[in-house]
Amino acid sequence: MEKLLRGHSISFRNAFSGLWWALTTQPNFRVHILLTIVALILGWYLSISPVEWAIIVFTIVLGLSAEMINTALEAMTDLITTEWRKEAKIAKDVSAGMMLTVAGGAVLVALIIFGPKLLSHFTL
């Protein structure tokens, strides 16, 4: 049992190390963290419903995860080859496209959830 717990402890330490690395080295990840804070403050300020909270939290987790997957794929591609190759470009472009798709979806979620509440809050 102790060996099992130590293995999990190492896994968690490595996972937190990866999160810390993303936060301290990746400007786009920091932008996502900033937008996360904005979304959480807006959700609190506008008193969104529990279902809306669930959607916002899922969207945040999806966005942060996609950014980390994008970063990992780019790093792996650079590890495999440092020369320009069509396949490497495809891997990086598709990974960036994934992030763009998730970001676009996050904007739509924000507009759907926050848009009407902000309009009614700031209109007479």
Backbone hydrogen bonds, N-H to C=O, Kabsch-Sander energy under -0.5 kcal/mol:
donor,donor_aa,acceptor,acceptor_aa,energy
5,L,1,M,-2.5
6,R,2,E,-2.5
7,G,3,K,-2.2
8,H,4,L,-2.0
9,S,5,L,-2.3
10,I,6,R,-2.3
11,S,7,G,-2.0
12,F,8,H,-2.7
13,R,9,S,-2.3
14,N,10,I,-2.5
15,A,11,S,-2.3
16,F,12,F,-2.8
17,S,13,R,-2.0
18,G,14,N,-2.1
19,L,15,A,-2.2
20,W,16,F,-2.6
21,W,17,S,-2.5
22,A,18,G,-2.4
23,L,19,L,-2.4
24,T,20,W,-2.5
25,T,21,W,-1.9
26,Q,22,A,-1.8
30,R,26,Q,-1.8
31,V,27,P,-1.9
32,H,28,N,-2.1
33,I,29,F,-2.2
34,L,30,R,-2.4
35,L,31,V,-2.6
36,T,32,H,-2.1
37,I,33,I,-2.3
38,V,34,L,-2.2
39,A,35,L,-2.6
40,L,36,T,-2.6
41,I,37,I,-2.5
42,L,38,V,-2.8
43,G,39,A,-2.6
44,W,40,L,-2.1
45,Y,41,I,-3.1
46,L,42,L,-2.9
47,S,44,W,-1.0
48,I,43,G,-2.0
53,W,49,S,-2.6
54,A,50,P,-2.3
55,I,51,V,-2.1
56,I,52,E,-2.6
57,V,53,W,-3.1
58,F,54,A,-2.5
59,T,55,I,-2.4
60,I,56,I,-2.5
61,V,57,V,-2.7
62,L,58,F,-2.7
63,G,59,T,-2.5
64,L,60,I,-2.7
65,S,61,V,-2.5
66,A,62,L,-2.7
67,E,63,G,-2.1
68,M,64,L,-2.0
69,I,65,S,-2.6
70,N,66,A,-2.7
71,T,67,E,-2.3
72,A,68,M,-2.6
73,L,69,I,-2.8
74,E,70,N,-2.2
75,A,71,T,-2.4
76,M,72,A,-2.7
77,T,73,L,-2.4
78,D,74,E,-2.3
79,L,75,A,-1.9
80,I,76,M,-2.2
81,T,77,T,-2.4
89,K,85,R,-2.4
90,I,86,K,-2.4
91,A,87,E,-2.3
92,K,88,A,-2.5
93,D,89,K,-3.0
94,V,90,I,-2.9
95,S,91,A,-2.0
96,A,92,K,-2.4
97,G,93,D,-2.4
98,M,94,V,-2.2
99,M,95,S,-1.8
100,L,96,A,-2.4
101,T,97,G,-2.4
102,V,98,M,-2.4
103,A,99,M,-2.7
104,G,100,L,-2.5
105,G,101,T,-2.2
106,A,102,V,-2.4
107,V,103,A,-2.2
108,L,104,G,-2.0
109,V,105,G,-2.5
110,A,106,A,-2.5
111,L,107,V,-2.6
112,I,108,L,-2.6
113,I,109,V,-2.7
114,F,110,A,-2.7
115,G,110,A,-1.0
115,G,111,L,-0.8
117,K,113,I,-0.6
118,L,114,F,-3.0
119,L,115,G,-2.6
120,S,116,P,-2.5
121,H,117,K,-1.8
122,F,118,L,-2.0
123,T,119,L,-1.0
